[in-house]
Amino acid sequence: MSISIPGGFSRRGLLTAGVAAGAVGVLSACGGSSATDTPTTTATGDGGKGGYDGPAVSLAFWNGFTGGDGAFMKKLVDQFNTANPNIKVSMQVMQWADYYAKLPTAVTSGNGPDIAVMHVDSVATNAARKIIQPLDDVAKALELSENDFAPVPWNAGIYKDVRYAIPLDVHPLGFFYNKTVMEKAGLDPEKPPMDHDSYMDALDKCKAKGIQGHWASPHLFTGGLTMQSLIYQFGGSMFNEAATAATYNDEGSVKAFTWFQDLVKNGHSPKSVAQDADFLALQNGQTAFNWNGIWSINTLAEKKDLQWGVVRLPNIGGQNAAWAGSHQFVLPTQKNADENKAKASRVFVNWISQQSLEWAKGGQVPARNSVRESAEFKALTAQNELAQQIDYLKFLPAVPGIGDAGGEFDKAVNEIILGQKDVKASLDAAVGRATKILEANAKKYA
């Protein structure tokens, strides 16, 4: 979402972790030890609003920013330490897969970090297992509300009417295009197609020039995230409202999968696209279009000879929608509460949130409205372009263990796009298996 999903996330790190952060087939946030018996500690006070003037404290900050985004976060941590001489934050970075495996065990043993970053789809699972603390005190003391943040990431930090996370960013899918390839196909490189008809017309023109314009990946990463976006664009849904059943075999979802499958059937895409090959094809001038995450911005910017652009996702199905993930600050549960560390941790979270313009440079959209609406952020033209999707981004529901059911969706994407299997039959089977997993999780986390 490394996820250094990251990379700004580094997209390569995402793949190393085996999943895109926030994708349906996400890492099971807390495989391993349960922390349900670990006492929850919630500090009183002003949530960090008044700063920290207590004795010197050292805070451990864990995250998975192993990609290019890590350097931006390290810079912010160093700036915070300079501005707050009685607080020393030490940042420990690890692969997201290792992070999610280590965190529950560390918290249970009393050796967890003071501060952590978590993908939004992992918040509910960790809240249910008491790995992380409630943060209502922070939101209340800092007078934070939905008015201060984009509604989607702000509401995603709530589990059972209690806030467990403060949003740092959103990282949406975007529409990347190779201007040189577009020109070769007779298209206007400054006017990417933004609706169904113009998109298909562009693909037909590419095909006429021997160019497969949109490589349809059958894999978890771009294929899975693209499909989630398309499902909502075509009026479908991933889960029912309570997230007790998978629903991506509904009419809209079938239409979405059929459209994506037809890219292969009609020759707009190769039949077998290897993992990451679609993104490389864009860079190498083999394809015109690629739907990918905002973390791709810095990767493409490094290629000085590449003529490319990025805009919000085209509306293929009739409704604006785009997959997105979000990094959220959490405070792990502490066996032995230290009020000074608790207060200092809250000061850090609030400070980083206010300074998230620097974080945006790593390939993110700030969740905080004041930063996102600033002239400085708007000058980051690519990030600002993808920020225009903020009101219709789609996250997974805040339900414990939601990622456990993701593997069935990923199998369906692979089977339908790679194997060209019947869309409805494949989706019916995947939905049946996923719903059983959700039902089992409902009992597990009750």
GIBELNOR-V549851 format. One record per backbone hydrogen bond with DSSP energy under -0.5 kcal/mol. CO is the residue of the C=O (numbers start at 0). NH is the residue of the N-H. If there is no record, write none. Layout:
BEGIN
co->CO nh->NH
co->CO nh->NH
END
This chain:
BEGIN
co->1 nh->3
co->1 nh->9
co->2 nh->4
co->3 nh->2
co->3 nh->8
co->3 nh->9
co->4 nh->2
co->5 nh->66
co->6 nh->67
co->8 nh->6
co->8 nh->10
co->9 nh->3
co->9 nh->5
co->9 nh->12
co->9 nh->13
co->10 nh->14
co->11 nh->15
co->12 nh->16
co->13 nh->17
co->13 nh->18
co->14 nh->17
co->19 nh->22
co->22 nh->25
co->23 nh->25
co->23 nh->405
co->26 nh->28
co->27 nh->30
co->34 nh->37
co->45 nh->48
co->47 nh->50
co->56 nh->87
co->58 nh->89
co->59 nh->61
co->59 nh->113
co->59 nh->114
co->60 nh->91
co->61 nh->116
co->62 nh->93
co->63 nh->65
co->66 nh->69
co->67 nh->70
co->67 nh->71
co->68 nh->72
co->69 nh->73
co->70 nh->74
co->71 nh->75
co->72 nh->76
co->73 nh->77
co->74 nh->78
co->75 nh->79
co->76 nh->80
co->77 nh->81
co->78 nh->82
co->79 nh->83
co->83 nh->86
co->85 nh->56
co->86 nh->88
co->87 nh->58
co->87 nh->89
co->88 nh->90
co->89 nh->60
co->89 nh->91
co->90 nh->92
co->91 nh->62
co->94 nh->98
co->95 nh->99
co->96 nh->100
co->97 nh->101
co->98 nh->102
co->99 nh->103
co->100 nh->104
co->101 nh->105
co->102 nh->106
co->103 nh->107
co->104 nh->108
co->105 nh->110
co->105 nh->111
co->106 nh->109
co->114 nh->61
co->115 nh->329
co->117 nh->327
co->118 nh->121
co->119 nh->122
co->119 nh->123
co->121 nh->125
co->122 nh->126
co->123 nh->127
co->124 nh->128
co->125 nh->130
co->125 nh->131
co->126 nh->129
co->130 nh->332
co->134 nh->137
co->134 nh->138
co->135 nh->139
co->136 nh->140
co->137 nh->141
co->138 nh->143
co->139 nh->142
co->144 nh->147
co->144 nh->148
co->147 nh->368
co->149 nh->153
co->150 nh->154
co->151 nh->155
co->152 nh->156
co->153 nh->156
co->154 nh->157
co->156 nh->163
co->156 nh->164
co->158 nh->161
co->161 nh->158
co->162 nh->134
co->162 nh->135
co->164 nh->166
co->165 nh->328
co->167 nh->366
co->169 nh->364
co->170 nh->324
co->171 nh->293
co->173 nh->175
co->173 nh->291
co->174 nh->310
co->175 nh->289
co->176 nh->178
co->176 nh->308
co->177 nh->181
co->178 nh->182
co->179 nh->183
co->180 nh->184
co->181 nh->186
co->182 nh->185
co->186 nh->188
co->187 nh->190
co->193 nh->314
co->194 nh->198
co->195 nh->199
co->196 nh->200
co->197 nh->201
co->198 nh->202
co->199 nh->203
co->200 nh->204
co->201 nh->205
co->202 nh->206
co->203 nh->207
co->204 nh->208
co->205 nh->208
co->205 nh->210
co->206 nh->209
co->210 nh->212
co->212 nh->288
co->213 nh->215
co->214 nh->216
co->218 nh->223
co->220 nh->224
co->221 nh->225
co->222 nh->226
co->223 nh->227
co->224 nh->228
co->225 nh->229
co->226 nh->230
co->227 nh->231
co->228 nh->232
co->229 nh->233
co->230 nh->235
co->231 nh->234
co->232 nh->318
co->237 nh->246
co->237 nh->247
co->239 nh->242
co->244 nh->239
co->246 nh->249
co->249 nh->253
co->250 nh->254
co->251 nh->255
co->252 nh->256
co->253 nh->257
co->254 nh->258
co->255 nh->259
co->256 nh->260
co->257 nh->261
co->258 nh->262
co->259 nh->262
co->259 nh->263
co->260 nh->263
co->260 nh->264
co->261 nh->265
co->262 nh->267
co->262 nh->268
co->263 nh->266
co->267 nh->213
co->271 nh->273
co->272 nh->217
co->273 nh->276
co->273 nh->277
co->275 nh->279
co->276 nh->280
co->277 nh->281
co->278 nh->282
co->279 nh->283
co->280 nh->285
co->280 nh->286
co->281 nh->284
co->285 nh->211
co->287 nh->177
co->288 nh->214
co->289 nh->175
co->289 nh->291
co->291 nh->173
co->292 nh->295
co->293 nh->296
co->294 nh->298
co->295 nh->299
co->296 nh->300
co->297 nh->301
co->299 nh->302
co->301 nh->303
co->302 nh->305
co->305 nh->307
co->306 nh->178
co->306 nh->179
co->308 nh->176
co->310 nh->174
co->313 nh->315
co->314 nh->195
co->321 nh->393
co->322 nh->172
co->324 nh->170
co->325 nh->119
co->326 nh->167
co->326 nh->168
co->327 nh->117
co->328 nh->165
co->329 nh->115
co->329 nh->331
co->330 nh->132
co->334 nh->336
co->337 nh->341
co->338 nh->342
co->339 nh->343
co->340 nh->344
co->341 nh->345
co->342 nh->346
co->343 nh->347
co->344 nh->348
co->345 nh->349
co->346 nh->350
co->347 nh->351
co->348 nh->352
co->349 nh->353
co->350 nh->354
co->352 nh->355
co->354 nh->357
co->354 nh->358
co->355 nh->359
co->356 nh->360
co->357 nh->360
co->358 nh->361
co->359 nh->362
co->359 nh->363
co->363 nh->365
co->364 nh->169
co->366 nh->149
co->367 nh->370
co->367 nh->371
co->368 nh->372
co->370 nh->373
co->373 nh->377
co->374 nh->378
co->376 nh->379
co->378 nh->380
co->379 nh->383
co->380 nh->384
co->381 nh->385
co->382 nh->386
co->383 nh->387
co->384 nh->387
co->385 nh->388
co->386 nh->389
co->388 nh->391
co->389 nh->392
co->391 nh->321
co->392 nh->394
co->393 nh->323
co->396 nh->398
co->398 nh->401
co->400 nh->403
co->400 nh->404
co->401 nh->404
co->402 nh->405
co->403 nh->406
co->404 nh->407
co->404 nh->408
co->405 nh->409
co->406 nh->410
co->407 nh->411
co->408 nh->412
co->409 nh->413
co->410 nh->414
co->411 nh->415
co->412 nh->416
co->413 nh->417
co->413 nh->418
co->414 nh->418
co->414 nh->420
co->421 nh->425
co->422 nh->426
co->423 nh->427
co->424 nh->428
co->425 nh->429
co->426 nh->430
co->427 nh->431
co->428 nh->432
co->429 nh->433
co->430 nh->434
co->431 nh->435
co->432 nh->436
co->433 nh->437
co->434 nh->438
co->435 nh->439
co->436 nh->440
co->437 nh->441
co->438 nh->442
co->439 nh->443
co->440 nh->444
co->442 nh->445
END
